[in-house]
Amino acid sequence: MRGNVSYSYTRAIACLAIVLLHLTYQVDLACQKDLSANTLWLSQSVAYCMNWAVPVFLMVTGSLLLNLKKELPLEKLWKKYILRMIWALIISISVFRVADGIFDRESVSYAWLGDILIQFLTNGSWTHLWYLYLMVGLYAMMPFYKKIAGYASDQEYRYLLLLYLVFVSGLPLLKVIGIQAAFYLPDQLIYPFYLFFGYGLVSGKIRCKKRLAFWTLIASWLAMIFAAYLRFACGKKNLSPLLDYSSLIVVLMACSSFVLLHDLRLRETSFAARILLALDRTSFGIYLFHMVFIVIFLRGFAYNPYASPWGGVFILGLWLAISMLSYLLVTLLQKIPGLKKVF
């Protein structure tokens, strides 16, 4: 297992992918009435092909925390990890409630405090915060996941991954043809799979050649583009099992991406390495606050990049600008005492 610097590269690249995912998705949502069917499915294809990014974040988490050599007593688990997510939620939801009030031209009111509390309890704020609620649950279960990872035999470990693939990722695909499978696992979520796959790969419990991972990634991207075409250009409405995070396509895309990225080697003095390391130091904050800049462009300026024939180029420019602005904002926030530990 290599040093953590390779994980820094992986997190930074995944962070950039998430910004692109949310940007294209939000542009399509805001400008949908003005987009042709072909523009919509091509743009959504970009968003869906970035769905590997959040699972890869989870794989890095699994790689680092499931190792039995990584001590994780309950006090540390709650103080360092879970409370960080809770504080990040409280601060983010407060900022986003103020932002909504500004964009909707509301008068400042004490009722906002009640809104913040309700949004905190119900995940009623901006949609990308679902990831923080997920992490609270995964961190809370981490002591038990660590025991599975540490004491299961290699055969049992691979069997566990297979169970997730069949019951959580495979059988739900039958919904596409109108069949609701009755079989399920009591823990019917795909996210622990990503933790276990990440640790399984770096610990040697499972192996995958990079050449196979490369072609699997290409095939899964093509499959995702085709699924997006069926949904947005052909109007097929029952394809969500192909597109969400438990989709077999997304699972293969994420696993192959992690295989290719997890031991990425760069000369640490190179420009690319310095950029990625800087992004990694702010990646959590970028995840939280990049949506502010997306909303400013789409709601504040009512900007539609696809209004120009060069829409794809403008999307890329906007992606780079939002990533840079988010990095600068988080860098400033980290200079405020107490916030560096959160963001």
N, C-alpha and C positions, 0 to 999 in steps of 0.2 A: 504494500500500500504506500503510494507516494505521499509527499508532504501536502499540506493543505493548500498550497498555492494553486494546484491544478483545480481544486474545488472553487477557488476564487475566480478563476477564468470561467468555469462552468456557470457559476451563479451570475456573473456579469453578462455573459452571452444570453442566458435565460432571461435576465432582467430586460435586456434590449428587445428580446422576442415578445415579452409580455406587453411592453409599451406599443409595439407594432400591432399586436393582437387587439388591444383595447382601442387603439386609434382607428384602425380600419373598421372595427365593429361599430364604434360610436359614430363614425362618419356615415356609414351605411344606414344606421338607425335614424340619424338626424336628417339625412338627405334622401331617404328611400324613395319618396314620391317623385324626385327629380332624376332618378337613376333608371337607366334601361335594365332589362332583365340580364343582359350579358355583362354589363358593368357591375351589377349587384353580385352575380355569382363569382365573377373573377375577383372582386374585392373581398367577398366572404371567403373565397378559397385561401387567400392570404391569411385571413384571421384564423381559419380552422387549421391551416398548416402550421400555425404557431402554438397549437394546443399542447405541444410537448413540453412547453416551458415550465408550467406549474408542477407537473409530475417530476420533472428533472430537479426542481428545487427540493421536492420531497425526497428524492433519491439521495441528494447530497446530505440532507438531514439524517436519513437512515444510515448512510455510510459513516457519519461521524458519531451519532449517538447510540446506535445499536451495538457498537463494539463494547464488549465487557470490560476492556481496559479503560473505557471512558466511565469514570465514576459519576453517578447521577443520583445522589441521595435526594429524598423528597424535598428537603428544605431548599436545596439548590435548584431543583426542578421547578419549584413554585416561584422562588425569588428571581431567578435568572431568566427563566423561559416563559412561564405562564403569565406572571405579572407583567412582563414586558409586553406580551400580546394584549393584555387587558388595558394597560396604559396607552398603548398605541391606538386601540379602538376608541377609548374615551377622547383622546386628543384629536384623532382624525374625524370622528363623528361630530365633534364640536366645530372643527374648522369647516367641514362640509355643510353643516347646518347654517353657519354664517354665510357661506358662499351661496347656498340656495336662497337665503334671504336677500342677499345683494342682487342676484340675477332676477329674482321674482319681484324686486322692489318692495319688499315687506318692511314694515317699521319694526325696529328692535323691540322685543317683548320678552318679559319673563317666561312666557309660554314656551319660548325656545328651550329653556332648561328641561321642561317636561318632554318636549319633542326629542331632545338628546337622550334622555333616560329611556324612553320608549324605543327609540331607534337602536340604542345599545342592547336592549333586552331582546329585540325581535329581528335583528339584522335588517333594520328598515332604512339604513343609510345607503350610501352609494354602493352599487352591487359588487364591486371588486373586493370589498371588505370581507366577503364570505371566507376568503382564505385565512383570515386571522381567527375566525370562529373555528375553522377546521383545525388550525394549529393548536388552539387551546385543548381541543379534544385529543388530538394525537399526542401532545406532550403529556397530558394527564394519564394516558395509557402507556407511555413509554417504558415504565419499569416492567410491565408485563411483556411488551414487545421485545425488550432486551433479553428476557429469560427465554423466549422462543428462539431468538436469533442465536443466543449463546449456547443453548443446551440441546437444540434439535440436531439430529444427525443430518448429514448432507442430503440423504434420501428423503427424510421427513421435511426438510426445508424446501426441496424442489417439489415435493407433494403439496405443500401449503401453497406455493406459487401457482401450481397447476389448478388447485381448487378455486383460487381467485379467478384465474383465466376462464375456467369453464363456467362457474356459477355466476360470477359478477360481470364478466366481460363477454362471454360467449353466448349463453342461453338468452340473455335479453335481446340479442340480434333477431330472434324469432319474431319480435314485435313488428319488424319491418314487413313481414309477410302476414301479419295479422294474428299471430299465435302468441298467447301469453303463457310462458312456461311457468309451471307450478313449483318447480324445484328452486330452492334458494338456500343461501347460507344465513345463519342467524346474524352474522356481522356482514350485512349486504352493502358494503361500501368498498370501492376500489383503492382508496387512498393508503391503507396499510400495506397493500401490495407494493406500492411504489417505495415505501420505506424499506421493505424486506428485499426488494430487487436491488436497490442501491447498495445495501450492505452485502447482500449475497454476491454481487459482482466483485466488489473490491476485496472481499474476504476470500474469494476463490471457491465459494460454495457452488456458484454457477459460473459458466464460462461462455463467452460468445466471441467469435472472431470478428475483427473490424470489417473485413470485406463483406461478411454476411450482414453485419449491422448497416453498412453503407447501402447495400442493395435493398435491405428491408426498409430503410428510411425512404429511399426513392419510391419504392412500391407503395408504401403507406401514404406518402404525399400524393401520388397519382390517384390512389383510391379516395383520398379525402377530397381532392379536386373534383373527381367524378361524382361523389356524393353531394358536394355543394352544387354542382351543375343540376343534378336531379331535383334538388330541393328548391333552388332559386330560379333556375331557368325553365324547368319542366313542371314546377308547382307541386312536387311530391311533398306531402306534409308529415309523413310518418317515419321520417328518417333520423329522428333525434338519437336512437340507439347507436347510430353510426358516427355521431358528431360530438357526444359528450365525453367526459373524462374517463368513463368506464368502457367506452367503445373499444373493441378489439383493435380497430385501426389506430386509435390514439395510444393505446397501450404499446403496440408495436413501434409506433413513431417515437414515443418517449423512451422506451427501452433502448432502441437503436441509437437515439441521440445521446443518451447517457454513456453508452458503450464508446461512442466516438469522442465524447468530450471529457470524460472523467479523468483521463490521464493526459490531457492536452499539454504538450511541451512547447514552451516559448522561451526565448532568451529573455530573462527577466529585466534586462536593461533596454529591451527593444521598446519602440513607441507603442506597439499594440499591447504588450504586456503591461506597461505603465497605465495605459488607458483602462484596461480591464481591471487591474488591481484597484484603481481609483473608483471605478464604477461599483466594484464589489463592496468597498467600504461604505457605500451609500445605497446599496441595492435595495435594502428593506425600505428605506425612506422613499426612494424613487418609486417603488411599487405603490406606496401609499399615496404619494402626492402628484404623480404624473397626470392623474385624472383631472386635477385642478386646471392644468394648462390645456388639456384636451377640451374641457368644458369652456374655458375662456375663448378658445378659438371657435368652437361650434355654437355656443350659446351667446357669448359676449359679442363676438364679431360676426356671427351667422355666416361663417366661412364654409364654402363648399368647394373643396379642391377639385372635384370632378366637373365643375362648371367649365373648366378649360380642357382642351384636347390633351394637354400635358398633365392630366390629373394624377397619373401614376408617379410622375416625377415630383409633383407637389406633395404627394403623400410621403414620399421618402424624405423630402426636405423638412416637412412638418415633423416627421418621426425623429429626425436628428435634432431639430430645434427643441422639441419637447423633452427629449432625453437630456440635452445639455442644460436646459432651464431647470429641470427637475434635479439634476446633479448639483447645480449651483445653489438651489433652494435648500436642499438637504445638507449641503456643506455648511451653509450659514446656520441652519438649525442646530447642527452638531456643535457649534461654538457656544450655544446657550447652555449654561450649567444644568446638568440633569437630563437634558434631551439627548445627549450623545449615546447614553445607555439605552434609550428607547429607539432611536432612529439610526 
